[in-house]
Amino acid sequence: MTDQAVDVNSPDRIAEPPFLGRRRELAELRADLERAGLNTISGRKEPRARVLLVAGRPGSGRTALAEEITRRLRDGCPGGVVRVALTEPGGDPVPGERSARAVLAALGVQAPPGEAEDALTQRVRETLAERRALLLLDDALDAEQVDPLVPGTPDCLVVAVSRGPLTGIPDVRPCTVGGLDSAAAVELLGRYAGAVRITVDPQAAESLAEECGGQPAALLLAGGWLAARPTASVADLARRLRDLGPEPDVPVGDRPLARAFRLAYDALPSSVAYTLRLLTLAPAGLADAHTASALAGCSVPSAAAHLRDLAGLGMLRPAPGAGPGQVPAGRREDSADGRYVLPGCLVPLLRARTELQDRPGELRLARARMLERTVRLLRSCRAVTEPDGSPARKQLAALPRAMRFPSAAAAASWLRLNRPALLAAARVAAQDGELDTLARRLVAALVRALAAYEGTEAAAPDLYGLHHLVLDVARRRGLHRERAAALLNIGDLDARTGRTEDALARYRAALDAGRAAQDHYATGRAMESVGGAYQDLKDWHRAADWYGRALAQRLSRGERPDEARLYGRLGTVHAYAGAYDDALREWRAAVACHRRLDDSPGVARALSEVARVLEFAGRPHDSLRTCEEALEWAVLAGDERLRAALHLRLADTLERMGDPAAATLHRGRANRLLGPDEAQD
């Protein structure tokens, strides 16, 4: 399962066959929904959404039942249906921050990067309070994962899936899911094995369904085994399952699935079994031909064939959005036919096999191959947006055909579909501890791809988490330069979202890291950013102090463009503080820097700021002359918008000096430069 949020009404969802059985459970859930809550009985209005709980062990069909009741109830929820998995494929809980972001993303709400978990869950509840939506929370481990996401309005509905009761959420009655009834179990077998074999020996089919405990996951494996062996009988399979023994080390309720898996797995060719075991390393449990190829060390076509075989055997399921026409790269015959999900109920069984059959070093090598392939695909995804003849395009042409994207649209589709898996891959690489160089390359490639296709603003929430991953790796490895860069990036995102105090702490830490690395760029950038944070906090004295420190470093290194910018920033904060003489001195120094750089637009802008400060200082005549000089430089630079702005400033100054006729003349010139639409704005 992944932490991706999906609208179940989306056309990207896979068309599934009609739902089987579960009449009792569906009726129980309907009755629970219609049952009056404790607040209603006491005469009070329900303060929050009702929670329907589907409880059962993995492989029991609990998620399918939740999807079915959701499908039947969604017409009464015009606000849409959102599905979020609360557990990672390996069994770890999904952090609340990611779950809340997934819900918001599905609802089309952009949350600020770096926002705290409590604020995000509050945003979820506020958003859902304005719409009548249905929230499907799959694979919840405890009530602490579910409760913060429950909307505070009775107009919404929550369907939760868990292994057992969610103690702590009031007025929730679990609908316990066991095995399918005999008729539904036999029909499910027939979908895979073929109706003829079931019809000719119905008693054996019932016996087989009983051996599988009526569990859908076990029945799918049994049906896949039969589908792969057209000459085998249903009775023969039932006998084989009985002969496997009771699996004493496995809990009683999990034994049918464990035995069905053992029989199906032992019948796999060694290469296919090896691929299946390694799919437990696939990020977010999502696998395509490239992932399987890199993990198993085989060709892409061979990996695609293995995935198709495993899907036919019931060991993989199509992922949302998979299918022909959405191949990530290369031609269809060279790539996967789609993307697949490894069922969560099989992950513990496969990991037990992995511990017995695969060496840790081999697993690390497989993970490294997969991450390296991901880096190359991300670079290919980014390179396809570059112009023809660029270095990136030349590198793209050197890649194998299966790793090249035919167009930017195909690359964008691949990035969108695989985004949860790509982010999970970055987290896995950073947490491994032995693949830090690869982790840094992967994060860098993912950051560039997201920025290229979505822009830094839209991708900011994901970029915030990625920069934190780089920071973790840099701290672990003592990489001061990388730590400074990550802290600066995180600080910029904090500052952009109004968390100025947090940004200030990041910038100060980045300054320490830059000094430790003896990185002049990082230290200068950090000092300037500290000054900017103090400016945002309206602490003009400290802002000027830090800008002065940054300027001193730039002056010592002869970095003229940075000098000009910092003179301007100093002039700005001095003007805000009312120190107009100091402001004039700094802005005139900026003018001199721009002149030395032969930067006519820069000279014009700096002179316009000098004119502004002169006006604030009560020297309108000097301001007027300086503004006219700035206008001459703007004409020289050919900057019509700047010329128009200066004409408007001249008009305002002339009006205050009592010359409305001249002011009208300058406004007319500004209007002609801007055009009628912009002038009206």
C-alpha positions as CSV (number, residue, x, y, z in Angstrom):
1,M,0.0,0.0,0.0
2,T,1.1,3.6,-0.5
3,D,0.4,6.9,1.2
4,Q,-1.0,8.2,-2.0
5,A,-4.5,9.7,-1.9
6,V,-6.8,8.8,-4.8
7,D,-10.3,9.7,-5.7
8,V,-12.1,6.4,-6.2
9,N,-14.3,8.1,-8.9
10,S,-11.2,8.8,-11.0
11,P,-10.9,7.2,-14.4
12,D,-7.4,6.1,-13.5
13,R,-8.8,3.4,-11.3
14,I,-8.7,-0.1,-12.6
15,A,-12.0,-1.6,-13.7
16,E,-12.8,-4.4,-11.3
17,P,-15.1,-7.4,-11.7
18,P,-18.4,-7.4,-9.7
19,F,-18.1,-7.7,-6.0
20,L,-18.7,-11.1,-4.5
21,G,-20.5,-12.1,-1.3
22,R,-20.3,-10.2,2.0
23,R,-24.1,-9.7,2.2
24,R,-24.0,-9.9,6.0
25,E,-21.1,-7.5,6.4
26,L,-22.6,-5.0,4.0
27,A,-26.0,-5.1,5.8
28,E,-24.2,-4.7,9.1
29,L,-22.3,-1.6,7.9
30,R,-25.6,-0.1,6.5
31,A,-27.3,-0.8,9.8
32,D,-24.4,0.8,11.7
33,L,-24.6,3.9,9.5
34,E,-28.4,4.2,10.1
35,R,-28.0,3.5,13.8
36,A,-28.5,6.6,16.0
37,G,-25.3,7.7,17.7
38,L,-24.9,8.3,21.4
39,N,-25.3,12.1,20.9
40,T,-28.5,11.6,18.9
41,I,-30.0,9.4,21.6
42,S,-29.2,12.0,24.2
43,G,-30.7,14.8,22.1
44,R,-27.5,16.4,21.0
45,K,-26.3,17.0,17.5
46,E,-23.5,14.8,16.3
47,P,-20.3,16.9,16.6
48,R,-18.2,15.0,14.0
49,A,-18.4,12.5,11.2
50,R,-19.5,8.9,11.7
51,V,-16.8,6.3,11.5
52,L,-17.6,2.9,9.9
53,L,-14.9,0.3,10.9
54,V,-14.0,-2.7,8.8
55,A,-11.8,-5.0,10.9
56,G,-10.0,-8.1,9.7
57,R,-6.5,-9.6,9.1
58,P,-4.6,-8.8,5.9
59,G,-5.7,-11.0,3.0
60,S,-9.3,-11.3,4.3
61,G,-10.7,-8.9,1.8
62,R,-11.2,-6.1,4.3
63,T,-10.1,-3.4,1.9
64,A,-12.3,-4.8,-0.9
65,L,-15.3,-4.7,1.4
66,A,-14.5,-1.1,2.4
67,E,-14.2,-0.1,-1.2
68,E,-17.6,-1.7,-1.9
69,I,-19.4,0.1,0.9
70,T,-17.7,3.3,-0.3
71,R,-18.9,2.7,-3.8
72,R,-22.5,2.2,-2.6
73,L,-22.4,5.3,-0.4
74,R,-20.5,7.8,-2.6
75,D,-23.6,9.1,-4.3
76,G,-24.5,10.7,-1.0
77,C,-21.2,12.4,-0.8
78,P,-21.0,15.1,-3.5
79,G,-17.8,16.4,-2.0
80,G,-15.9,13.3,-3.4
81,V,-14.2,10.2,-2.1
82,V,-10.6,10.2,-0.9
83,R,-8.6,7.1,-0.1
84,V,-5.4,7.1,2.0
85,A,-3.3,4.2,3.2
86,L,-2.0,4.7,6.7
87,T,0.6,1.9,6.7
88,E,3.8,1.4,4.7
89,P,4.3,-1.8,2.7
90,G,6.7,-3.0,5.4
91,G,4.2,-2.5,8.2
92,D,5.4,0.9,9.5
93,P,2.8,3.6,10.1
94,V,2.7,6.4,7.7
95,P,3.6,9.7,9.5
96,G,0.6,11.8,10.3
97,E,2.0,14.8,8.3
98,R,2.2,12.7,5.1
99,S,-1.3,11.3,5.6
100,A,-2.8,14.8,6.1
101,R,-0.9,16.1,3.1
102,A,-2.3,13.2,1.0
103,V,-5.8,14.0,2.0
104,L,-5.4,17.7,1.2
105,A,-3.8,16.9,-2.1
106,A,-6.7,14.7,-3.1
107,L,-9.0,17.6,-2.2
108,G,-7.0,20.0,-4.3
109,V,-5.7,22.0,-1.3
110,Q,-2.1,23.2,-1.3
111,A,-0.7,23.1,2.2
112,P,2.4,25.2,3.0
113,P,5.7,23.4,3.1
114,G,7.0,22.4,6.5
115,E,3.7,23.0,8.2
116,A,3.4,21.0,11.5
117,E,1.3,17.9,11.8
118,D,-1.3,19.4,14.1
119,A,-1.8,22.4,11.8
120,L,-2.1,20.0,8.8
121,T,-4.7,17.8,10.4
122,Q,-6.6,21.0,11.5
123,R,-6.5,22.1,7.9
124,V,-7.9,18.7,6.8
125,R,-10.8,19.1,9.2
126,E,-11.5,22.7,8.2
127,T,-11.5,21.7,4.5
128,L,-13.8,18.8,5.0
129,A,-16.2,20.9,7.1
130,E,-17.0,22.8,3.9
131,R,-17.9,19.7,1.7
132,R,-19.8,16.5,2.1
133,A,-17.0,14.0,1.5
134,L,-16.3,10.4,2.2
135,L,-12.8,9.5,3.6
136,L,-11.5,5.9,3.3
137,L,-8.6,5.3,5.7
138,D,-7.0,2.0,4.8
139,D,-4.8,-0.2,6.9
140,A,-4.9,1.9,10.1
141,L,-2.8,0.5,13.0
142,D,-4.4,2.4,15.8
143,A,-6.9,5.1,16.7
144,E,-4.1,7.7,16.9
145,Q,-3.8,7.6,13.1
146,V,-7.5,7.9,12.4
147,D,-8.8,10.3,15.0
148,P,-6.9,13.5,13.8
149,L,-8.3,13.0,10.3
150,V,-12.0,12.6,11.3
151,P,-13.9,15.7,10.1
152,G,-15.7,17.7,12.7
153,T,-19.0,17.7,10.8
154,P,-21.7,15.1,10.7
155,D,-22.1,15.7,6.9
156,C,-19.0,13.7,6.2
157,L,-18.3,10.0,6.6
158,V,-15.2,8.0,7.4
159,V,-14.7,4.3,6.5
160,A,-11.7,2.9,8.3
161,V,-9.9,-0.4,7.7
162,S,-8.0,-2.0,10.6
163,R,-6.8,-5.3,11.9
164,G,-8.9,-4.9,15.1
165,P,-11.0,-2.4,17.1
166,L,-9.9,1.3,17.2
167,T,-10.1,1.8,20.9
168,G,-10.3,5.5,21.7
169,I,-12.7,6.6,19.0
170,P,-16.1,6.8,20.5
171,D,-19.3,5.2,19.1
172,V,-17.5,2.9,16.6
173,R,-18.6,-0.7,16.2
174,P,-16.2,-2.9,14.1
175,C,-17.6,-5.0,11.3
176,T,-15.4,-8.1,11.6
177,V,-14.5,-9.7,8.3
178,G,-13.9,-13.4,8.1
179,G,-13.8,-15.8,5.1
180,L,-16.2,-15.6,2.2
181,D,-19.2,-17.8,2.1
182,S,-18.9,-21.0,0.2
183,A,-20.7,-19.8,-2.9
184,A,-18.7,-16.6,-3.2
185,A,-15.4,-18.4,-2.5
186,V,-16.1,-21.0,-5.3
187,E,-17.1,-18.2,-7.7
188,L,-13.9,-16.4,-7.0
189,L,-11.9,-19.5,-7.7
190,G,-13.7,-19.9,-11.0
191,R,-12.7,-16.4,-12.1
192,Y,-9.1,-17.5,-12.1
193,A,-9.3,-21.3,-12.7
194,G,-12.1,-21.2,-15.2
195,A,-15.8,-22.0,-14.6
196,V,-15.6,-25.4,-16.3
197,R,-13.2,-27.0,-13.8
198,I,-15.4,-25.7,-11.0
199,T,-18.6,-26.9,-12.5
200,V,-17.4,-30.5,-13.2
201,D,-16.3,-30.9,-9.6
202,P,-18.2,-28.6,-7.3
203,Q,-17.6,-30.7,-4.2
204,A,-13.8,-30.4,-4.7
205,A,-14.2,-26.7,-5.3
206,E,-16.0,-26.3,-2.0
207,S,-13.3,-28.4,-0.3
208,L,-10.6,-26.2,-1.8
209,A,-12.4,-23.0,-0.7
210,E,-12.5,-24.5,2.8
211,E,-8.8,-25.3,2.8
212,C,-8.3,-21.6,1.9
213,G,-10.4,-20.5,4.8
214,G,-12.5,-18.5,2.4
215,Q,-9.8,-15.9,2.4
216,P,-9.7,-14.0,-0.9
217,A,-5.9,-13.7,-0.9
218,A,-5.5,-17.4,-0.5
219,L,-8.2,-18.1,-3.0
220,L,-6.5,-15.9,-5.6
221,L,-3.3,-17.8,-5.2
222,A,-5.1,-21.1,-5.5
223,G,-6.9,-19.9,-8.6
224,G,-3.7,-18.6,-10.1
225,W,-2.0,-22.0,-9.5
226,L,-4.8,-23.7,-11.3
227,A,-4.8,-21.2,-14.1
228,A,-1.2,-21.9,-14.8
229,R,-1.9,-25.7,-14.9
230,P,-4.8,-26.4,-17.2
231,T,-4.5,-30.1,-16.7
232,A,-4.5,-30.1,-12.9
233,S,-7.7,-30.8,-11.1
234,V,-9.3,-28.9,-8.3
235,A,-9.3,-32.0,-6.1
236,D,-5.5,-32.3,-6.7
237,L,-4.9,-28.8,-5.5
238,A,-7.1,-29.3,-2.4
239,R,-5.1,-32.5,-1.6
240,R,-1.8,-30.7,-2.1
241,L,-2.8,-28.0,0.4
242,R,-3.9,-30.6,3.0
243,D,-0.6,-32.4,2.6
244,L,1.4,-29.2,3.3
245,G,0.6,-29.6,7.0
246,P,-0.7,-27.1,9.6
247,E,2.2,-24.5,9.6
248,P,2.5,-24.6,13.5
249,D,4.7,-21.4,13.6
250,V,1.9,-19.3,12.0
251,P,-1.2,-18.0,13.9
252,V,-4.3,-20.1,13.1
253,G,-6.1,-17.4,11.2
254,D,-3.1,-16.8,8.9
255,R,-2.4,-20.4,8.1
256,P,-4.7,-20.7,5.0
257,L,-2.9,-17.8,3.3
258,A,0.6,-19.1,4.4
259,R,-0.1,-22.6,2.9
260,A,-1.5,-21.2,-0.3
261,F,1.5,-18.9,-0.7
262,R,3.9,-21.7,0.1
263,L,2.4,-23.9,-2.6
264,A,2.3,-21.1,-5.2
265,Y,5.8,-19.8,-4.4
266,D,7.4,-23.2,-4.5
267,A,6.1,-23.8,-8.0
268,L,7.7,-20.6,-9.4
269,P,10.7,-20.7,-11.6
270,S,13.8,-19.6,-9.6
271,S,14.3,-16.4,-11.6
272,V,10.6,-15.4,-11.1
273,A,10.8,-16.3,-7.4
274,Y,13.9,-14.2,-7.1
275,T,12.2,-11.2,-8.7
276,L,9.2,-11.6,-6.5
277,R,11.3,-11.7,-3.3
278,L,13.2,-8.5,-4.3
279,L,9.9,-6.7,-5.0
280,T,9.7,-6.2,-1.2
281,L,12.4,-3.6,-1.8
282,A,10.3,-1.7,-4.3
283,P,9.5,1.8,-2.9
284,A,5.9,2.2,-1.8
285,G,5.2,-1.3,-2.9
286,L,4.9,-0.1,-6.5
287,A,6.8,-1.9,-9.3
288,D,7.2,-1.6,-13.0
289,A,9.5,-3.3,-15.4
290,H,12.4,-0.8,-14.8
291,T,12.2,-1.4,-11.0
292,A,12.0,-5.2,-11.4
293,S,14.8,-5.2,-13.9
294,A,17.1,-3.2,-11.7
295,L,16.4,-5.2,-8.6
296,A,16.8,-8.6,-10.2
297,G,19.6,-7.6,-12.6
298,C,17.8,-8.8,-15.7
299,S,16.7,-7.1,-18.9
300,V,13.6,-4.9,-19.0
301,P,11.6,-7.3,-21.3
302,S,12.4,-10.2,-19.0
303,A,11.3,-8.2,-15.9
304,A,8.1,-7.2,-17.7
305,A,7.4,-10.9,-18.5
306,H,8.0,-11.8,-14.8
307,L,5.6,-9.1,-13.6
308,R,2.9,-10.3,-16.0
309,D,3.3,-13.9,-14.9
310,L,3.1,-12.9,-11.2
311,A,0.0,-10.9,-11.8
312,G,-1.6,-13.8,-13.6
313,L,-0.8,-16.0,-10.5
314,G,-2.5,-13.5,-8.1
315,M,0.8,-12.4,-6.5
316,L,0.7,-8.9,-8.0
317,R,-2.2,-6.5,-8.7
318,P,-2.5,-3.7,-11.2
319,A,-1.8,-0.3,-9.7
320,P,-4.1,2.6,-10.2
321,G,-3.3,4.3,-13.5
322,A,-1.5,1.3,-14.9
323,G,-2.2,0.0,-18.4
324,P,-1.1,0.2,-22.0
325,G,-0.4,3.7,-23.2
326,Q,1.2,4.8,-19.9
327,V,4.6,3.2,-20.5
328,P,7.3,5.3,-18.8
329,A,10.0,5.1,-21.4
330,G,11.0,3.3,-24.5
331,R,8.7,1.4,-26.8
332,R,6.0,-0.8,-25.4
333,E,7.7,-4.0,-26.4
334,D,10.8,-2.9,-24.5
335,S,9.0,-1.9,-21.3
336,A,6.3,-2.9,-18.8
337,D,2.7,-3.0,-19.8
338,G,1.9,-1.2,-16.6
339,R,2.6,-0.8,-12.9
340,Y,1.8,-3.3,-10.2
341,V,1.3,-3.3,-6.5
342,L,2.6,-6.0,-4.2
343,P,-0.2,-7.0,-1.8
344,G,0.6,-6.1,1.7
345,C,-0.5,-9.5,3.1
346,L,2.3,-11.2,1.1
347,V,5.1,-8.9,2.2
348,P,5.8,-10.6,5.6
349,L,5.8,-14.0,3.9
350,L,8.2,-12.9,1.2
351,R,10.5,-11.2,3.7
352,A,10.7,-14.4,5.7
353,R,11.8,-16.2,2.4
354,T,14.3,-13.4,1.8
355,E,15.9,-13.8,5.2
356,L,16.4,-17.5,4.4
357,Q,17.5,-17.3,0.8
358,D,19.2,-14.0,0.2
359,R,22.4,-12.5,1.7
360,P,22.2,-8.9,3.1
361,G,25.0,-7.8,0.8
362,E,23.0,-9.1,-2.2
363,L,19.9,-7.2,-1.1
364,R,21.9,-4.0,-0.7
365,L,23.3,-4.4,-4.1
366,A,19.8,-4.9,-5.6
367,R,18.6,-1.8,-3.8
368,A,21.6,0.2,-5.1
369,R,20.9,-1.0,-8.7
370,M,17.3,0.1,-8.3
371,L,18.2,3.5,-7.0
372,E,20.8,4.0,-9.7
373,R,18.2,3.2,-12.3
374,T,15.8,5.7,-10.7
375,V,18.5,8.4,-10.9
376,R,19.0,7.7,-14.6
377,L,15.3,7.8,-15.3
378,L,14.9,11.1,-13.4
379,R,17.8,12.6,-15.4
380,S,16.2,11.4,-18.6
381,C,12.9,12.8,-17.5
382,R,14.5,16.2,-16.9
383,A,16.7,16.1,-20.0
384,V,13.7,15.7,-22.4
385,T,12.6,19.3,-21.4
386,E,15.9,20.7,-22.6
387,P,16.3,22.2,-26.1
388,D,17.8,20.1,-28.9
389,G,21.6,20.2,-29.0
390,S,22.0,20.9,-25.3
391,P,24.4,18.8,-23.2
392,A,21.5,17.2,-21.4
393,R,20.0,16.1,-24.7
394,K,23.3,14.7,-25.9
395,Q,23.5,12.6,-22.6
396,L,19.9,11.5,-23.2
397,A,20.7,10.2,-26.6
398,A,23.4,8.0,-25.1
399,L,21.0,6.2,-22.8
400,P,19.5,2.9,-23.8
401,R,16.2,3.2,-25.7
402,A,14.2,1.7,-22.8
403,M,15.2,4.6,-20.6
404,R,14.4,7.4,-23.0
405,F,11.1,9.2,-22.9
406,P,9.5,9.9,-26.3
407,S,8.3,13.3,-25.3
408,A,8.0,15.8,-22.4
409,A,4.3,14.8,-22.0
410,A,5.3,11.1,-21.6
411,A,7.9,12.1,-19.0
412,A,5.4,14.3,-17.1
413,S,2.9,11.4,-17.0
414,W,5.6,9.1,-15.7
415,L,6.6,11.6,-13.0
416,R,3.0,12.0,-11.9
417,L,2.2,8.3,-11.7
418,N,5.4,7.4,-10.0
419,R,5.7,10.4,-7.7
420,P,4.8,8.4,-4.5
421,A,7.3,5.7,-5.4
422,L,10.0,8.3,-6.2
423,L,9.6,10.1,-2.9
424,A,9.6,6.8,-1.1
425,A,12.8,5.8,-3.0
426,A,14.4,9.0,-1.8
427,R,13.4,8.2,1.8
428,V,14.7,4.6,1.6
429,A,18.0,5.8,0.1
430,A,18.5,8.4,2.9
431,Q,17.6,6.0,5.7
432,D,19.7,3.1,4.4
433,G,22.9,4.6,5.8
434,E,25.2,2.7,3.4
435,L,24.1,4.4,0.2
436,D,24.5,8.1,1.1
437,T,26.2,9.1,-2.1
438,L,23.5,7.5,-4.1
439,A,20.9,9.1,-1.9
440,R,22.3,12.6,-2.5
441,R,22.3,12.0,-6.3
442,L,18.8,10.7,-6.2
443,V,17.4,13.6,-4.2
444,A,19.2,16.1,-6.5
445,A,17.7,14.5,-9.6
446,L,14.2,14.4,-8.1
447,V,14.4,18.0,-7.0
448,R,15.4,19.1,-10.5
449,A,12.7,17.0,-12.2
450,L,9.9,18.3,-9.9
451,A,11.1,21.9,-10.3
452,A,11.2,21.4,-14.1
453,Y,7.7,20.1,-14.5
454,E,5.8,21.7,-11.6
455,G,7.8,24.7,-10.6
456,T,9.4,25.3,-7.2
457,E,6.2,26.9,-5.8
458,A,3.9,23.9,-6.6
459,A,6.5,21.3,-5.6
460,A,7.6,23.2,-2.4
461,P,6.0,20.7,0.1
462,D,7.9,17.8,-1.5
463,L,11.0,19.8,-1.9
464,Y,10.9,20.7,1.9
465,G,11.0,17.0,2.8
466,L,13.7,16.2,0.2
467,H,16.0,18.9,1.6
468,H,15.5,17.4,5.0
469,L,16.7,14.1,3.7
470,V,19.9,15.7,2.3
471,L,20.3,17.4,5.7
472,D,20.1,14.0,7.5
473,V,22.7,12.5,5.2
474,A,25.0,15.5,5.5
475,R,24.9,15.4,9.3
476,R,25.5,11.7,9.3
477,R,28.5,12.0,7.0
478,G,29.9,15.2,8.3
479,L,29.4,17.0,4.9
480,H,29.4,20.6,6.0
481,R,29.0,22.1,2.5
482,E,25.9,19.9,1.8
483,R,24.5,20.6,5.3
484,A,24.8,24.4,4.6
485,A,23.1,24.1,1.3
486,A,20.2,22.0,2.7
487,L,19.8,24.4,5.6
488,L,19.7,27.4,3.3
489,N,17.0,25.7,1.1
490,I,14.9,24.8,4.1
491,G,15.3,28.3,5.5
492,D,14.1,29.8,2.3
493,L,11.0,27.7,2.3
494,D,10.3,28.6,5.9
495,A,10.7,32.3,5.2
496,R,8.4,32.0,2.2
497,T,5.7,30.6,4.3
498,G,6.0,33.1,7.1
499,R,7.9,31.1,9.6
500,T,10.6,33.7,9.9
501,E,11.9,32.7,13.3
502,D,12.4,29.1,12.1
503,A,14.1,30.5,8.9
504,L,16.4,32.6,11.1
505,A,17.5,29.5,13.0
506,R,18.2,27.6,9.8
507,Y,20.3,30.5,8.3
508,R,22.4,30.7,11.5
509,A,23.0,27.0,11.4
510,A,23.9,27.2,7.7
511,L,26.4,30.0,8.5
512,D,28.1,27.7,11.0
513,A,28.2,24.8,8.5
514,G,29.5,27.1,5.7
515,R,32.3,28.3,8.0
516,A,33.2,24.7,8.9
517,A,33.4,23.9,5.2
518,Q,35.3,27.1,4.4
519,D,32.7,27.7,1.8
520,H,32.7,31.5,1.0
521,Y,29.5,31.3,-1.1
522,A,27.5,29.5,1.6
523,T,28.7,31.9,4.4
524,G,28.0,35.0,2.3
525,R,24.6,33.7,1.3
526,A,23.8,32.7,5.0
527,M,24.8,36.1,6.3
528,E,22.6,37.9,3.7
529,S,19.7,35.5,4.5
530,V,20.1,36.3,8.2
531,G,19.9,40.0,7.4
532,G,16.8,39.3,5.3
533,A,15.1,37.4,8.1
534,Y,15.7,40.3,10.5
535,Q,14.4,42.7,7.9
536,D,11.2,40.6,7.7
537,L,11.0,40.8,11.5
538,K,11.4,44.7,11.2
539,D,14.6,44.6,13.3
540,W,16.3,47.2,11.1
541,H,19.5,47.5,13.2
542,R,20.3,43.8,13.1
543,A,19.3,43.5,9.5
544,A,21.8,46.3,8.6
545,D,24.5,44.7,10.7
546,W,24.2,41.4,8.9
547,Y,24.0,42.9,5.5
548,G,27.1,44.8,6.4
549,R,28.9,41.6,7.3
550,A,27.9,40.0,4.0
551,L,29.0,43.1,2.1
552,A,32.4,43.1,3.8
553,Q,33.0,39.5,2.6
554,R,31.8,40.4,-1.0
555,L,34.1,43.4,-1.0
556,S,37.1,41.3,0.0
557,R,36.5,38.9,-2.8
558,G,35.7,41.6,-5.5
559,E,32.2,40.2,-6.3
560,R,30.7,43.3,-7.8
561,P,27.2,42.2,-8.7
562,D,26.7,40.9,-5.1
563,E,28.2,44.2,-3.8
564,A,25.6,46.2,-5.7
565,R,22.8,44.1,-4.4
566,L,23.9,44.3,-0.8
567,Y,24.4,48.1,-1.0
568,G,20.8,48.3,-2.1
569,R,19.6,46.0,0.7
570,L,21.4,48.2,3.2
571,G,19.9,51.3,1.7
572,T,16.4,49.8,2.0
573,V,16.7,48.9,5.7
574,H,18.3,52.3,6.6
575,A,15.3,54.0,4.8
576,Y,12.8,51.9,6.8
577,A,14.7,52.8,10.0
578,G,14.4,56.5,9.1
579,A,18.2,56.9,8.7
580,Y,17.9,58.7,5.4
581,D,21.5,59.9,5.2
582,D,22.8,56.4,5.6
583,A,20.3,55.1,3.1
584,L,21.4,57.7,0.5
585,R,25.0,56.8,1.1
586,E,24.3,53.1,0.4
587,W,22.1,53.6,-2.6
588,R,24.7,56.0,-4.2
589,A,27.3,53.3,-3.6
590,A,25.0,50.9,-5.4
591,V,24.7,53.4,-8.3
592,A,28.5,53.5,-8.5
593,C,28.7,49.6,-8.6
594,H,26.2,49.3,-11.4
595,R,28.1,52.0,-13.4
596,R,31.3,50.0,-13.0
597,L,29.4,46.9,-14.2
598,D,28.0,48.8,-17.2
599,D,24.6,47.9,-16.0
600,S,22.3,50.6,-17.3
601,P,19.0,49.1,-15.9
602,G,20.7,48.7,-12.5
603,V,21.8,52.3,-12.5
604,A,18.3,53.4,-13.4
605,R,16.7,51.4,-10.6
606,A,19.3,52.5,-8.0
607,L,18.8,56.1,-8.9
608,S,15.1,55.8,-8.6
609,E,15.6,54.5,-5.1
610,V,17.8,57.5,-4.4
611,A,15.0,59.7,-5.5
612,R,12.6,57.9,-3.3
613,V,14.8,58.3,-0.2
614,L,15.3,62.0,-1.0
615,E,11.6,62.5,-1.2
616,F,11.2,60.8,2.2
617,A,13.9,63.0,3.6
618,G,11.9,66.1,2.6
619,R,14.1,67.2,-0.4
620,P,11.6,67.1,-3.3
621,H,13.7,69.2,-5.7
622,D,16.7,66.9,-5.3
623,S,14.3,64.0,-5.7
624,L,12.9,65.4,-8.9
625,R,16.4,66.0,-10.4
626,T,17.5,62.5,-9.5
627,C,14.4,60.9,-10.9
628,E,15.0,62.7,-14.2
629,E,18.5,61.3,-14.2
630,A,17.2,57.8,-13.5
631,L,14.8,58.3,-16.5
632,E,17.7,59.1,-18.8
633,W,19.4,55.8,-17.8
634,A,16.1,53.9,-18.3
635,V,15.9,55.3,-21.8
636,L,19.5,54.2,-22.4
637,A,18.7,50.7,-21.1
638,G,15.6,50.4,-23.2
639,D,13.4,49.4,-20.3
640,E,9.9,50.7,-21.1
641,R,8.3,49.5,-17.9
642,L,10.9,51.2,-15.7
643,R,10.5,54.3,-17.8
644,A,6.8,54.2,-17.2
645,A,7.3,53.7,-13.4
646,L,9.7,56.7,-13.3
647,H,7.2,58.9,-15.3
648,L,4.6,58.0,-12.7
649,R,6.9,58.8,-9.8
650,L,7.7,62.1,-11.4
651,A,4.0,62.8,-11.8
652,D,3.4,62.2,-8.1
653,T,6.3,64.4,-7.1
654,L,5.2,67.2,-9.4
655,E,1.7,67.1,-8.0
656,R,3.0,67.4,-4.5
657,M,5.2,70.3,-5.6
658,G,2.1,72.1,-7.1
659,D,2.7,71.5,-10.8
660,P,-0.4,69.5,-12.0
661,A,0.1,70.3,-15.6
662,A,3.6,68.7,-15.7
663,A,2.3,65.8,-13.7
664,T,-0.5,65.2,-16.3
665,L,2.1,65.2,-19.0
666,H,4.2,62.5,-17.3
667,R,1.2,60.4,-16.6
668,G,0.3,60.5,-20.3
669,R,3.7,59.3,-21.2
670,A,3.5,56.5,-18.7
671,N,0.1,55.4,-20.1
672,R,1.5,55.4,-23.7
673,L,4.4,53.2,-22.6
674,L,2.3,50.8,-20.6
675,G,-0.6,50.5,-23.0
676,P,-4.3,51.0,-22.1
677,D,-4.8,47.8,-20.3
678,E,-1.8,48.0,-18.0
679,A,-2.3,51.7,-17.4
680,Q,-5.8,51.0,-16.2
681,D,-4.5,48.3,-13.8
